[in-house]
Amino acid sequence: MDDVTVRVGTPEDFNYAMNLARAATMENGIVEPDLRKMADVIWGALTRKTGIIGVIGKPGEKLEGGVLLTIGELWYSREIMLEEKVIFVEPEFRNAKGGRARKLAEFAKTTAEELGVPMAIGVLSNSRTEAKIRLYERVFGKPAGVYFLYGGKTGLDDVAEGGS
């Protein structure tokens, strides 16, 4: 029986959501994170003022994974849309049964559908990129473009440890 579910994060999840965000930036960040800025964005989503967070895990306990979505305007329009900031699953749960990354992506898709707004979501990673793209294509369909990262690399752990 598949018992992995995604629920809407609440303010009670703040510290655990911050832990996920720190882990995500260490694994896949491009530049050093600003914890205050991260806290502001996460709090805004947990309180449903500027977005929403879908999480896997019980309230008040360590989270297995999450997806951070913000809502706002594009630079050229007053119309709103969702923007995925990060989907992250803790490493110890990535190979476990339940398809956590897929469920988080489906939560994002359902949120956009329920709000009736478009969503921008993508893969910006130098690690397991092809597998992530295949997952996103299964959930969202064909991509609408591609990202390039010039003069940088994802994964602050690699940079801090002198990795490639």
C-alpha positions, 0 to 999 in steps of 0.5 A: 500500500502506498502511504506517501502523501503530500500535505500543505505545509503550515507554520508549524513546519517552519524549522523542518522546511528550513532544514530542507531548504538548507539541504537543497541549497547545499546539494544544488545551490548556485551561490551561497544562500541567505538564510534570512531571505530563505526564511522570509520566502518559506514563511510567506509560503507556509502562511499562504501569503506569497505561495504554498509549500507541499510537504511529505511528513507529519506535522511537527516532525522531520520532513522527507521532502517538499516543494516550494511554490511562490505566486506572483507576476511575471516581469512583463505582466500583471497576471499571476502565475506559480513559480516552483522554487525547489523540489527536494527529497531528503537523500535517505528517501529517494530510493524508497517506495512511494515516488516522493519526487513525483508526488511533489511534482504532481502536488505542484501541478494540481495546485496550478490547476486548482488556482487556474494559473500557469506554472513555471517549473524546471530542472536547474541541476548538474546532478542526475539531470536527465532523470529529473527531466524524464520525471518532469516530462512524465508529469508536465509534458514536453518542456517549453525551453531550456536553462543554461548556467554560465560561469557557475555550477550547481552543488555548493557541497562540491564547491566547498569541498573542491569537487569538480 
